[in-house]
């Protein structure tokens, strides 16, 4: 097997870095409060329940517009949508590279907003939408004129999604939805919420769940509050649906086959999320090594101490192993159906997310008291990546997926 990157990627990364330095860094420099020790406070609008401030979100919108004009934002999308047909391997390498640069407007952790966009809803729309839905939605989603939140998790159900209690019943030419959803990220700027509801079958059945595009302004659609989390600002809403009516064309994909839509969403996201976690981990390792080499303790470099060297050696070794796993899995995703390699996706994701947390923690330790301050980025990196050990499938559920394939039980 050839472990070299495809020929087009190294020069592409160089051009990307040049674009960041020329276009993104000057824009970032105009808003230092969003990127120094004040970042969470400057980004958070306390008067709106902890939501992202409008000025912060406007800056992210400007960044994406600049990136789109330069041809970067849509890189991973098909050429038919203005993209460059970027592969899963391309996107994994790019995500790692951007995160390894550290915090910045080029690749913000808080909002998962990057110069190279991740468009899971566009991918779902292209794969599962009707011709009419694609015509209405796809370009609007890319341009930000429409936005969709993701309503799978419920107050009583997270990873046990097949037990969800939200229901949709036929009503005339449409459907009537009742239930509740939790952690609907980005609902404050969404035009629709992708709600998963049981339309047939029994609790626990994978079949019988349907995905609905529900306008957030529908009568009976309520957002009672937003959850304040470990990382701020917050845009993770609680949603309640009381007799919300949607027409028949609100269904995305096939009736009773909504989990196919959800699985596409998480597999597309998980490998890229893993790459971003790897990049963040590598950044923390690199910063800790550089600091240890320059820091003098008892008259000599901190780096000569094996107590400093060995934990970082362990982390660097883990990073290299995870890197190879991520890239090989991304190549598999480019060749095969995502369900055929879901166990490899799960391996890459949970190990990379753990690694990011461990590397951030170790960097804090190497930097000592300085590492614990908000003047360094490690606490921010830790708090952000800690969520990924829970969201989009907890690491325990991802390990269970590996076990299913390893021991041959449950669904393939």
C-alpha positions, 0 to 999 in steps of 0.5 A: 500500500502506498501511504503517500498523499495523492499528488494534488494534496500537498500543493493544495494545502500550501495554497490554502495556507497562503489564502488563510494568511492573505485573506482570513488572518487580516479579517480575524485581526480586526476582531481580537476579542473573539480569539484571545482570552475573552473569546467565550464571553465576547461570543456569547449573548447573555441577554438572549439566553447564551446564544452566539452574539450576532456580531460573532455570527456575522463574522463567520458569515463573512468568512464563509463568503470570502472562502466561497469567492476564493473557491474553498468553501465548496471544495468537498461538494460535487462539481455540479454544485460548484464544488471540486469533487473533494474525496473523503480522503481529501476532506480528512487531510484538510480537516486535520491540517486546518485544526493543526494550525490551532484556533482561528477564524479559518476553522472555528471549533465553536461553530464548526465553521471552516473555510472548507465547508462541511455540508452534511445536509446538502449531502443528505438532500442530494442522496435522499431528496426528490427532484423538487426538494433538491431544486428548492433546498440544495443551493439555498443550503450552500448559500446559507439562505436556508438552514436545517437543524437536526432533531434526533435526540430526545429528552429520554433517548439519545443513542437509543434512537430507535426508541424515540417517542416522537410520533407522526400520524397521517392527517389528510394529505400530510402528517401531524407530529407530537413529541420533544427533541433535545440538543437541536444545535443551531435552531436559532438560525434554522429555517427548518428542523429535520425531525425524526419521528416514529410512523410505524412499528414498535419501540426499538424497531429500526424500521418505521422511523421517518425524517421530516423537514419541519419549518421552525415557524410552524404552529405548535413548534416551540423552543422553550430554552437552550441548554447551557453547556461546558463550552459557550456560547450555546445554541443547543435547543430543547424543542417541543412539537404539539400537533405540528402539521407538515405536508406530505412533501416534507418527508426526506427520503422514504417513509419508515426509512428515516434512519438511513438518512440519519446514518448518512449524516453521522458517517459523513460527519464522524470521519471528518470530526475524527480528522479535526480531533486529530489535528487539534491533538497534533497542535497541542502536542506541537505546542507542548514540545516547543514550550518544553524545549524553551522553558528553563527549569532548575537551570536546564530545559524542561524537555530533558526530563523523561517525565515530560518526554514520555507522555508526549511520545505516547501521544505522538505515537497514538497520533500517528496510528490514528492518522493512518486509521483515519486516512485508510478509512476515508479511502474505504469510504470513497470506495464502498458503501458507508455501512460496510466500513462503519466499524472502521469509522467508529474506531477512528472517531472514538480514538481521535476524540479521546486523543484530542482531550488527552493531548489538550490535558497534557499540554496544560500540564506541560505549560503548568499554571500558564496552561490552565489559563484562558490565555492559552488555547488548551482549555478551549480545545479540551472543552470543545472536543470533550463533547465529541465523546458523547455527541453523534454517537457516544464512544461506548456506542461506537465501541459497541458498533465495532463489537457487533462486527468483531463478534458477529452479533446484531445488525451487520 
